[in-house]
């Protein structure tokens, strides 16, 4: 996570009078670091996103069929829209109930300065890969500065998987895309 204030929260002043505060805070911390997180955005054409997350247009952006992704996830996973705020989320640490929900809540709040990301987070109860359904990736956009080697590698690896490949270009302050290969229709059975 790139936000240095990621995962911060404020606790009520009365919480500091509670001797259990350090224990609850430690449990909340353990809960936060025990989660798996995947981040998604609502937009593919934001220059800042390409600059920050795709090595200055040298990387890729992966497009998903969200409903297929959600249908294929285990029931213990959840998707949450990030809330952008001027202050960290406030928690009552005197109550140690439902720490998993509270950890996800804290990790779903970011500084308002990051609002351009329009982020959603997928939470899994454990770090690492999480199983999902088939055919959830619909397209891959390759940054306008991607190397010819990487472009050829992506085209080779994704060929025949029903994924549309796009190149991107920059014109002034606009990012546009052009499909270079669309998936071949599946052969019909008779």
Protein Blocks (a to p, Z undefined) as FASTA:
>chain_A
ZZfkgoiacddfklmmpmklmmmmmmmmmmmmmpccddddfbfkbfklmmmmnggoiacc
ddddfklmmmmpcfkbccddddddfbdcdddfkbcghkllmmmmmmmcccfklmmnopac
dddfbecjddddehkbfbdcddfkbcfklmmmmmmmmgonlpacdddddehjaccdddfb
dcddddddZZ
